[in-house]
Amino acid sequence: MGFLFALGIPATGPAQAPGAGALKEKSAALAERSRQAVVELYALESRLQQARSGLERLDARASRLAQQEESARERFRAAQRTMAIAQFRLGRQLRILYEQDEPDPIAIVLGASSLDEAIEGLESLSRTARSTESVIDQARSARTLIRRAQKELAAQASRTQAARAALAVTAADLEQAWNERTAYVARLREEERLTASQVGRLERRAEDARQRAEQVAQQAAAARPAGPAPAPAPASAAPT
């Protein structure tokens, strides 16, 4: 038994390596930090996903606005062409009415056989011109409305781009934080693994030392010399 005490190892009870308790406490602390880091990682991942979804929505909105702006430009150009053509036709019609040798209003009235015929003849001179002027008015109104719509679409596109730029910065920051937290969790888990490995090695060494101590104790007990033999009983006196 003195040999066992000299080794500093108890003869009975579970194996406990020196320093294993501190390592287990460290492992428990690492596990708690890892759990907290994982919770934070999930929160960052959720926010990052929301930011990415927001970017997708803003990109879709920007695409729609770009399509609407292109459509407005096409309609504006069409209104411009319509108005230019109508103005050209109106000018030509006016020249026909006032510059060429067309029947004048007095001739039409004098040559009419009835009042209705005279009125119809007079109206026919200006009907085409009025129709062309109406087209010009409609084209001008359409151009004004389209120009107003273009300004509103441009303002919406500008606001969308500004919102996307701000959200892109937020998403980049979140992604960086997520990457850093992921790396941190990986380091914690690796440190947990190494600590658990150290604890396992120490406990195995302690168990080996305990088993060796038991073997030594058993060998020492087997080698211990036996006690002195009992004295023989005294001989009885011989008969006389």
Disulfide bonds with the S-S distance in Angstrom:
none
